[in-house]
């Protein structure tokens, strides 16, 4: 489906005509389904495809051939930008990330919900780095999640949705709102336990680490231990070393607080070994 851009073109034409999703989908399919189509998550059957094109006063052939090479090129360029943003975030080069995101106007480059979701997520993370209590960062995280979470009727959470939920949970915990934080944490734990979707993004380890630190500060040690084990096991399964040493160190801190000194020392040694493996890659 990577090169199939029917949904992207459909969305572009709809916006050019200044039509809402409700206008286009009425009596054809649900708005949630149209959102998934426009995001290229699903390919509609021929009947729905014809009806949607007709609603836009276009033939199927016109939509399928509508500037498709330009759309593919634009999507590729947008993904390159997001990859660079992700790299700066992962490597914690926030001065470069800040310069990149504040001196360039990228929003017009992003056409899909997942692209917009990722952009707003990284912008929120940037703001939170400089101000962990930033309400603007919190609102951007909520906006980012809503691009897909409330629109797509799917039985699993994507990597990006989980990363956003981790940051939302961390924000609530850091603001002493344990109840709201737990609402997200329960969904995160369930997603890792049920394995309905193959999670692959290395940044998830760091996201889990952030939650665990916040949980420890809230005195929720048992829950923190559960998520630490979850993160360690998942990272091992995926052979991801990013931030894995930090999870082992965090586990060691808990052992030390429980006067399990030998276990703590072993975990520190393991963390150092993991760090060496990560640096050699």
C-alpha positions as CSV (number, residue, x, y, z in Angstrom):
1,X,0.0,0.0,0.0
2,X,3.1,2.2,0.3
3,X,2.8,3.6,-3.3
4,X,-1.0,3.6,-3.4
5,X,-2.1,7.2,-2.8
6,X,-5.8,7.1,-3.7
7,X,-6.7,8.3,-0.2
8,X,-4.2,11.2,-0.2
9,X,-5.5,12.4,-3.6
10,X,-9.1,12.0,-2.5
11,X,-8.3,14.2,0.6
12,X,-6.5,16.8,-1.5
13,X,-9.5,17.1,-3.9
14,X,-12.0,17.3,-1.0
15,X,-10.0,20.1,0.6
16,X,-9.7,21.9,-2.7
17,X,-13.5,21.8,-3.0
18,X,-13.8,22.9,0.7
19,X,-15.9,19.9,1.6
20,X,-15.9,18.3,5.0
21,X,-15.6,14.6,5.6
22,X,-19.2,14.5,6.5
23,X,-20.2,16.1,3.2
24,X,-18.3,13.5,1.2
25,X,-19.0,10.4,3.3
26,X,-22.8,11.0,3.8
27,X,-24.8,7.9,2.7
28,X,-21.7,6.3,1.4
29,X,-19.6,5.3,4.4
30,X,-18.8,6.4,7.9
31,X,-16.6,9.4,8.6
32,X,-14.2,7.1,10.4
33,X,-14.0,4.9,7.3
34,X,-13.4,8.0,5.1
35,X,-10.6,9.1,7.5
36,X,-8.9,5.7,7.2
37,X,-9.3,5.8,3.4
38,X,-7.8,9.3,3.2
39,X,-4.9,8.2,5.4
40,X,-4.3,5.2,3.1
41,X,-4.9,2.8,5.9
42,X,-7.5,0.9,3.8
43,X,-8.3,0.6,0.2
44,X,-12.1,1.0,-0.4
45,X,-14.0,-1.5,-2.6
46,X,-14.9,-0.5,-6.1
47,X,-18.4,0.6,-5.3
48,X,-17.4,2.9,-2.4
49,X,-14.5,4.2,-4.6
50,X,-16.9,5.1,-7.4
51,X,-19.4,6.8,-5.1
52,X,-16.7,8.9,-3.4
53,X,-15.3,10.0,-6.7
54,X,-18.8,10.8,-8.0
55,X,-19.4,12.9,-4.8
56,X,-16.3,14.9,-5.8
57,X,-17.5,15.2,-9.4
58,X,-14.6,13.1,-10.6
59,X,-14.2,9.7,-12.3
60,X,-12.2,7.0,-10.7
61,X,-9.6,7.3,-13.4
62,X,-9.3,11.1,-12.8
63,X,-8.7,10.5,-9.1
64,X,-6.2,7.7,-9.6
65,X,-4.2,9.7,-12.1
66,X,-4.5,13.1,-10.3
67,X,-1.0,14.3,-9.9
68,X,0.0,10.9,-8.4
69,X,3.7,11.3,-9.1
70,X,3.7,14.7,-7.4
71,X,1.9,13.3,-4.4
72,X,4.4,10.4,-4.1
73,X,7.3,12.9,-4.3
74,X,5.7,15.2,-1.7
75,X,5.1,12.2,0.7
76,X,8.7,11.1,0.3
77,X,10.0,14.6,1.1
78,X,7.7,14.9,4.1
79,X,8.9,11.5,5.4
80,X,12.5,12.6,5.0
81,X,11.8,15.7,7.2
82,X,10.1,13.6,9.8
83,X,13.0,11.1,9.8
84,X,15.4,14.0,10.5
85,X,13.1,15.4,13.2
86,X,12.9,11.9,14.8
87,X,16.7,11.5,14.6
88,X,17.3,14.9,16.4
89,X,14.8,13.9,19.1
90,X,16.2,10.4,19.6
91,X,19.8,11.7,19.9
92,X,18.6,14.6,22.1
93,X,20.1,17.3,19.8
94,X,17.4,19.7,20.9
95,X,19.1,22.9,19.7
96,X,19.2,21.5,16.2
97,X,15.7,20.2,16.5
98,X,14.5,23.6,17.8
99,X,16.3,25.4,14.9
100,X,14.8,22.9,12.4
101,X,11.2,23.2,13.6
102,X,11.1,27.0,14.2
103,X,12.9,28.2,11.1
104,X,11.0,26.1,8.6
105,X,7.3,26.0,7.8
106,X,6.6,22.2,7.4
107,X,2.9,22.0,8.1
108,X,2.0,22.6,4.5
109,X,4.3,19.7,3.5
110,X,2.3,17.2,5.6
111,X,-0.8,15.8,4.0
112,X,-1.7,12.7,5.9
113,X,-3.0,12.3,9.5
114,X,0.0,10.2,10.5
115,X,2.4,12.8,9.2
116,X,0.6,15.6,11.1
117,X,0.4,13.4,14.1
118,X,4.2,12.8,14.2
119,X,5.0,16.5,13.6
120,X,2.9,17.7,16.5
121,X,4.2,14.9,18.7
122,X,7.8,15.9,18.2
123,X,7.0,19.6,18.5
124,X,5.3,18.8,21.9
125,X,8.4,16.8,23.0
126,X,10.6,19.8,22.1
127,X,8.5,22.2,24.1
128,X,8.4,19.7,27.0
129,X,12.2,19.5,27.0
130,X,12.5,23.2,27.7
131,X,9.5,23.3,29.9
132,X,8.2,20.0,31.4
133,X,5.1,21.8,32.7
134,X,4.3,23.4,29.3
135,X,0.5,23.4,28.8
136,X,1.1,24.1,25.1
137,X,3.0,20.8,24.8
138,X,0.2,19.0,26.6
139,X,-2.4,20.4,24.2
140,X,-0.2,19.5,21.2
141,X,0.0,15.9,22.5
142,X,-3.8,15.7,22.8
143,X,-4.1,17.2,19.3
144,X,-1.6,14.7,18.0
145,X,-3.3,11.7,19.5
146,X,-6.7,12.7,18.1
147,X,-5.5,12.6,14.5
148,X,-5.9,8.8,14.5
149,X,-7.0,7.5,17.9
150,X,-10.6,8.8,17.8
151,X,-11.0,8.5,14.1
152,X,-9.8,5.0,13.2
153,X,-11.8,2.0,14.5
154,X,-8.9,-0.4,14.8
155,X,-8.4,-3.0,17.6
156,X,-4.9,-1.9,18.5
157,X,-2.7,1.1,19.2
158,X,0.0,2.2,16.8
159,X,3.6,2.8,17.9
160,X,3.0,6.6,17.6
161,X,-0.2,6.5,19.6
162,X,1.5,4.6,22.4
163,X,4.4,7.1,22.4
164,X,1.9,10.0,22.7
165,X,0.0,8.2,25.4
166,X,3.3,7.7,27.3
167,X,4.0,11.4,27.2
168,X,0.5,12.3,28.2
169,X,0.7,9.9,31.2
170,X,4.0,11.3,32.2
171,X,2.6,14.9,32.0
172,X,-0.3,14.0,34.3
173,X,2.0,12.1,36.8
174,X,4.4,15.1,36.9
175,X,1.4,17.3,37.7
176,X,0.2,15.0,40.5
177,X,-2.8,13.7,38.6
178,X,-2.3,10.0,39.1
179,X,-5.9,9.1,38.1
180,X,-5.6,10.6,34.7
181,X,-2.1,9.2,34.2
182,X,-3.4,5.7,35.0
183,X,-6.0,5.9,32.3
184,X,-3.3,6.0,29.7
185,X,-0.9,3.6,31.5
186,X,-3.6,0.9,31.6
187,X,-4.0,1.1,27.8
188,X,-0.3,1.1,27.3
189,X,0.2,-2.0,29.5
190,X,-2.7,-3.8,27.8
191,X,-1.3,-3.0,24.4
192,X,2.1,-4.5,25.2
193,X,0.6,-7.6,26.9
194,X,-2.0,-8.4,24.2
195,X,0.5,-7.9,21.3
196,X,-2.3,-7.2,18.7
197,X,0.0,-5.1,16.7
198,X,3.7,-5.6,15.9
199,X,5.4,-2.6,17.7
200,X,8.8,-1.7,16.3
201,X,9.8,1.9,17.1
202,X,12.9,2.1,19.4
203,X,11.5,5.4,20.9
204,X,9.0,3.4,22.8
205,X,11.7,2.3,25.3
206,X,12.5,5.9,26.1
207,X,8.7,6.7,26.4
208,X,8.3,3.8,28.9
209,X,11.4,5.0,30.8
210,X,9.8,8.5,31.2
211,X,6.7,7.0,32.7
212,X,8.6,4.8,35.1
213,X,10.6,7.8,36.4
214,X,7.4,9.7,37.0
215,X,5.7,6.7,38.7
216,X,8.6,6.3,41.1
217,X,8.4,10.0,42.0
218,X,4.7,9.3,42.7
219,X,5.6,6.3,44.9
220,X,4.0,3.9,42.5
221,X,6.9,1.5,42.7
222,X,5.1,-1.8,41.8
223,X,3.6,-0.3,38.7
224,X,6.9,1.2,37.8
225,X,8.6,-2.2,38.1
226,X,5.9,-3.8,35.9
227,X,6.5,-1.3,33.1
228,X,10.3,-1.5,33.5
229,X,10.1,-5.3,33.0
230,X,7.7,-4.7,30.1
231,X,10.1,-2.4,28.5
232,X,13.2,-4.6,29.1
233,X,11.5,-7.7,27.7
234,X,10.1,-5.9,24.7
235,X,13.5,-4.3,23.9
236,X,15.2,-7.7,24.2
237,X,12.7,-9.3,21.9
238,X,13.2,-6.5,19.3
239,X,17.0,-6.3,19.9
240,X,16.7,-2.6,20.7
241,X,19.4,-1.1,22.9
242,X,18.2,2.5,22.8
243,X,17.5,3.6,26.4
244,X,17.6,0.0,27.5
245,X,20.6,0.7,29.8
246,X,18.5,3.4,31.5
247,X,15.7,0.9,32.3
248,X,18.3,-1.5,33.9
249,X,19.6,1.4,36.0
250,X,16.1,2.4,37.0
251,X,15.5,-1.2,38.1
252,X,18.8,-1.1,40.0
253,X,17.7,2.0,41.8
254,X,14.5,0.2,43.0
255,X,16.6,-2.8,44.2
256,X,18.9,-0.4,46.1
257,X,16.0,1.3,47.7
258,X,14.8,-2.2,48.8
259,X,18.3,-2.9,50.3
260,X,18.9,-5.6,47.6
261,X,22.4,-4.3,47.1
262,X,23.8,-7.4,45.2
263,X,20.9,-7.3,42.7
264,X,21.4,-3.5,42.3
265,X,25.2,-4.0,41.5
266,X,24.4,-6.7,39.0
267,X,21.9,-4.5,37.2
268,X,24.4,-1.6,37.0
269,X,26.9,-4.0,35.4
270,X,24.2,-5.1,32.9
271,X,23.4,-1.5,32.1
272,X,27.1,-0.8,31.4
273,X,27.2,-3.9,29.1
274,X,24.1,-2.8,27.2
275,X,25.6,0.7,26.9
276,X,28.7,-0.7,25.3
277,X,26.7,-2.8,22.9
278,X,24.6,0.2,21.9
279,X,27.7,2.4,21.3
280,X,29.3,-0.4,19.1
281,X,26.4,-0.4,16.7
